[in-house]
Amino acid sequence: MHLAAHFPGVNSTTVWTDPRSRSQIDFTSFGHLARTAERGKFDFFFLAEGLRLREHNGRIHDLDVVGRPESLTLLNALAAVTDRLGLAATVNATFNEPYELARRLATLDHLSAGRAAWNVVTSSDAFTGENFRRGGYLDRADRYTRAAEFVATARELWDSWTPDGASRPFAHSGRHFEISGEFGVPRSPQGHPVVIQAGDSDEGREFAASAADVIFTRHGTLEAGRTFYADVKARLEKYGRRPADLKIMPGVTVVVGDTDADAQEKAAEIRRQQVSPQNAVLALEQVWGRDLSSYDPDGPLPDVDPDPGSDLVQGRVRVADPLAVAAKWRALSEAKGLSIRQTVIESTARQSFIGSPATVAAELETFVDTEAADGFILVPHLTPGGLDDFVDRVVPLLQEHGAFRSEYAGSTLRSHLGLAEPVWKG
């Protein structure tokens, strides 16, 4: 299987109140987590992106109070303190330009000796778009067409240098980009940096099948994972690709205990920390689109319906069907007699794998063996030590079972993932 580490940063998985929690922006935090991942022989280290501080009811959202540093700058620094670990940056294809981003990614690939990856994301969010000179955003229908042309253009730039080191002029003329000139960075050690795509929509699946090397998904259950896996892998043939050419890696969380019961107890406490009374109301407001600050987190759910057209929350992923989500939460609350906070805890459960080291290892192997995933992107709840237990206690069992590498076989991220170097298309 393949394993990657996600720096938790500013998301709802992170537990700020734990005394072991440290800085979300100091370089030592990034260095600790990356070195732990490399000690565990992980494929890559993964950074998310935040292009604007999110807002909730006109105020900066609590999860964004520390800010979000720029991914490629951090990964260039991490290249100096790691040797084999892949370095994956999330960079938006809606608010960037191909030449500059292709140059920065190629530079990281050279500085890291072939370990760079680009997680391609898009945005249809006008709130985020206000930070950029274009002054707006792309309609949902256009964002993937721009992303597809963006990736294709970047690959044209990377291929404008021959494998033996000769530069050739490039020219690209398309719907979104009209550029020509000469690319400033020689062909990188991997040929092209690895391309990751994060998206579960039909457009996202098709884009991943056509252009990505790895897809980052949210499907954490075995049944949902197998359905997603079969669907995406089946799309590859039309693009002349084999199933092994695209790795499917869901984002997951893990809680390891001495016994299964111990792990369940730890997981319950982590959930209580993740969903404080205040966070429970914020989560409810994200669904309802209404100011619910007067409601008691230990009381019942609101009897009013959500406002689907609300702009109470800005810069966060919108709930696709708030009325349906509210109905589901109400049914759960009524059936089990749950308060607002208890309903949020149960409805937004984060821990994907909970148990003793042996239990967690076995469940991870089951996902891979039954084609629900090719591997996993682990999202710990603590920074920077949230990966330590997994690396120290679960990875050795996976290695013992032959399910995961004991040593790196190669030096590049493509070699870790079992991906061939792209054929030069000069």
N, C-alpha and C positions, 0 to 999 in steps of 0.2 A: 504494500500500500504506500501511498504518498502522504506526507504530513507537512503542514505549514503552520506557522505561528502568526496570529493576528495581534498587533499591539492594540489593547483594548481602548485606550484613550477616552474620548468623550462619547460614550454610548451607554445605553441602559443596562448593559451587562456589568459595568464597572461599579465596584463598591468603594465609595470614597471614605466611609467611616471606619473601615477596618484599620487597626493600628499598624498593620503591615503595609498599608497603602502608601506609596511615595509619589514623587512628582510625576505629572503627566507630560512635562515638557523638558525636563532636565535630561541632558544626553546620557547620564549614567543609567537612567531607567530604560532607555532604548537599548543601550549597550548590554545591560544585564539580560534582558529578554532575548535579544539576538544571540548572545553567546550561549544561553541555555538551549535555545533551539538548535544551534550548531553542535553543541555537546550531545544532543539527542539525535543527530544526523538528519535533521529535518530538511526537506527540499528547499523551502524558502520562508522568508520573513515578510509579512504583508502589512502595509500601511494604508489606512483609509484616507479620505480627503474631506476637507470642509472648506468651502469657498466663501461662506458667510456665516457669521454667528446666527444661529437659529433663534427665533423669538416665539414667546408664548404670551398671548394677551398683552402684547406691546412691550414686554420685557425680555431681556436676554434669557434664553432657556438655561435652567440650572446646569445641565450637562455640558454647556459650552463655556463655563466661567473661566476655564484655563486656556481657552483658545486652541487653535490647531496649527502646528508648524507645517511647513511645506515638505512634502514627502521626498522629493528627489534630493534636496539639500541634505536631509537626514541620512538617506541611504548612501550617498557619497561618503559621508563621515563613517557610517557603519562598515563600508567596504574596507576601511583601514583597520578595523578591529575584528574582522572575521576573515576566514580563508575559503570556505566552500559554500556557505549558506547563500541561497538565492535571495535577491533583494527586489521586492515587488512594490511599485508605487502606483497608487490610484491617481489617475490624471484625467480630467474631464475633456471629452472630445467636442463638447459644445462651445466652450469658452477658451480654446487654445488654437494654435495654428500649427500645421504639419512640420514646417521646416524647423522651427525653434524646438518643438517637443522631440522630434526625431533626433535632433542634435544632442539634446540633453540626455536622452535615453542611450544613444550610442556612446556618449561620453561615460556614463555610468557603466556600461558594458565593458568598455576598455579599462576603466579604473579598477573594476572588480574582477577582471580576467574572465569575463563571460558569465556573469551571474545576474544580469538585469532582467526585469520583467515589467510590463506595463499592464495595469488593470484598467481597461477602457470602460468609462462610465459616461452617461449622457445626462442632460438635464432639460426638463421642460418647465422649469421654475422661474417665473419672472422676478420673484423676490431675490433669488441669487443673481439673476442676470443684471440687476441694477448695479452690481459691483464692476461691470465690464463696459468697455467703450461702445460695444454694440448696442447697449442701452436696452436690452430686452432679452429675448429668449427664442428658442425654436419651438414651433408647434410639435406636439408629440409625433405626428406623422413624419416630420422632417428630421428628427434628432437621430434616428438610426441610419437614415440615408447619408447624413453628414458624417456620422461615425464610421460607416463602412467605407466611404470615400477617403476619410481621414486615415484609416489604417492602411488602405491600399496605397495612398500617396506616401505615407511614411515608409512603406516597404519599397516603393520606387526609389526613394532617397537612399535608403540603406543599400539598395542594389546598384546605385550609381557609381560605387567603387567596386572594381573587380576583386575576386579573391586573392589575386597576386599583387594588389596594391595600386592599381591604376585608377585615376579619377576620370569620370566621363560626365559631360553635361547632362542635366535632367530637364525635362519639360513635362508639365502636367496640365491638362485642360479638362475641367469637369464642371459639374453644376455648382459645387461649393468652393472649389479652389482653382486658381489660374496662376501657376507659379513656374518659374524656370530659372536656371542658373547652374551652380556647382555646389555640391554638398561638402561641408568643411571637415567631416570626420571619416577616416577610412573605415572600410568594412569591419564590423566588430567581431570579437572572438566567436560568438555564437552564430554569425551570419546576420541574424535579426534577434533583438531581444524577444523573450517569450511574451506572448500576448494572452492576457487573462480577460475574461468578460464576466461581469456581474449583472445578472438580470434573469427573471423568471417568466417574463411575458412571452407571448408567441414571437414577437419581433426580436426579443433578446435571444431566444433559443435559436432562431434562424440565423441571426448575426453570429452567434457563437459557432454554429455548425459550419458557417462559411469562412470564418476568419480567425477564430480563437484557438489557442493551444490548451487552455484551461478554462473551465467555467466554474465560477463561485456561486453556489446556490444556497437557498435557505431550507431545502427539504431535509428535515432532520429525522423523520420517521422512516422505518424500513419500507412500508408500503408506498408512501409518497416518493421516497427516493428511487425505488425500482421503477415506478411509473415514469418519473422524470428522466431517469437514466435511459430507459428504452426509447422514449420519445426523441431525446436529443441525439443519441447514437444513430437512430434510424434516419436522421436528416443528413448525415455526413456523406452518404453515397452519391447524392446528386451533385456534390461539389468535388467528386473524385477523391474523397478522403476515406481512410479506414477508421474503425472504432478506436484503435489505439492512438490516433492522431489528436484526440481531444480528451483531456482528463477531467472528470467531473468530481469536484471537491466541495461538499457542503460545509458551511460554517457551523461549528458545533461547540458546545461547552461540555466540560468534564468535571465531575466531582469524585475524587478518590478518597476512600476511607479504609480503615483496617478491615472492616467487614461491610457487607452490603447494608446492614442496618445503620452502622456508623456513618456511612456515606449518605444515606437518606436523611439522617438527622442533620448532617452538615449542609446538605443541599437545601433543606427547609430553612435553616438559619440564613443561608446566603440569600434566598429569595426574600426573606423578611428584610434583610439589609438593602437589597436592590429596590424593593418596593416599600419605601417609607410611607407614612401617612400622607406627606406632601406629594410624593411621587405618584401615589395611587390616584389622587385627585387630578394631577397633571395628565396621567394616562387616560383617565376618564374624559377629561376635557378634549383630548386629542380625537377621541371617537365622537363625542357629542357636539363638539364645535361651539360650546357655550361656556360662559364663566360659571363654574360650579364651586367656587371657593367657599361658599356658605354651607356646603354639604359636609356632613361628618363622615370621615373615612371609615369609621366603624359603624356607620348606619347603612340603610338600604340604598340601592341605586336610584337615580332620579326617575320620576314618573313622566317627565317630559321627553319628547323625541329629539334625536339629534338634528342639527341644522346642517344639511349637506353642502350648502353654499358658503359656509363660514370661512372667514380668513383669520380666525383666532390664532391659529398655529401657522408660522411662516418658516420655510426652509427645511421642514421635515417632510418625510414621505406621507402623503395624504392617505387616509383610510379609504379604500376603494368603494366600499358600500357601507357607510356608517349605520344606516338603518338596520341592515342585516346583522352587523356586528353587535349592535345594541340589543337586538332581539335575542341573539345567542347568549350574550352575557346575562340578560334578564332571566332567561330560562335556566341557566346554570345557577344563578343566585337563588332563584325560587326553589329549585330542586334540592339544593344543599343548604339553604338558609345562610348564604354567605353575605358578608358586608361588602362595601365598595372595595376596601383594601384586599379582602380575601378573594373577591372575584377577580381583581386585576392580577393577583399573585397566581391564581390557578389558570387564568385565561392567557397569560403571557409568559408561561413557564419557559425558562431559558436553558436549564440543564438538559442536555441531550443524552449523556451517558453518565450514570450514577452507579457506583458500586465499589467493591474491592478491586485491587489491581487486576486480578484474574478475571473478574466479571466484565470490567471495562474492556480489557484486551479481547475477550471472546466476542463481545458485542461489536466492536470495531471490525474484527475479522469477518463476522457474519455479514455486515453491510457490504464489504468488498467481495466476499465469496459468492454472494447472491445477486451481484450486479445492481446494488443500490448506490454505489459510489466507487470511485477509484482511489479515494483517499479523503482527507479531512483538513479543514483549516480551523485550528483550535483558537477559540476566543476566551482567554482567561478572564476571571472577574477581578483579579488583583494585578496591580502594576508596582514593581516589575517582577515579583516572584511567583505569579500565578501559574507558571508552567513547570515549576520545579518538581512538584509531586509527580506529574505525568511523566516527565523525562526520567526521574529517578526510579519510579515504581512500575510504570506501565510499559514504557519502551523496551526495557530488558526482556519482558515476557513476549512482546511482539517479535523481538529479535530471536529469542529462544525457539519460537514457533515457526520461524522462517517467513514470517509475514512482513518483516521490515528489515531494511539493511542494517548490518553491523558496522559497516564502513562505507564511506563514499567511494563509488567505483570510478567516478570521473571528477573533473574540476568545474564544469559548467552546469548551469541550471538545466539546460536541455538534456545533459547526460543524466542528471538526477531523475528527471521526469520520463526518461526513455523516449525522447523526441529527437528525430533526425534534424540535422542542420538544414535550413531551407535551401533549395536548389537556386543557384544564382540565376536571375532573370535580367541580365543586363541588356 
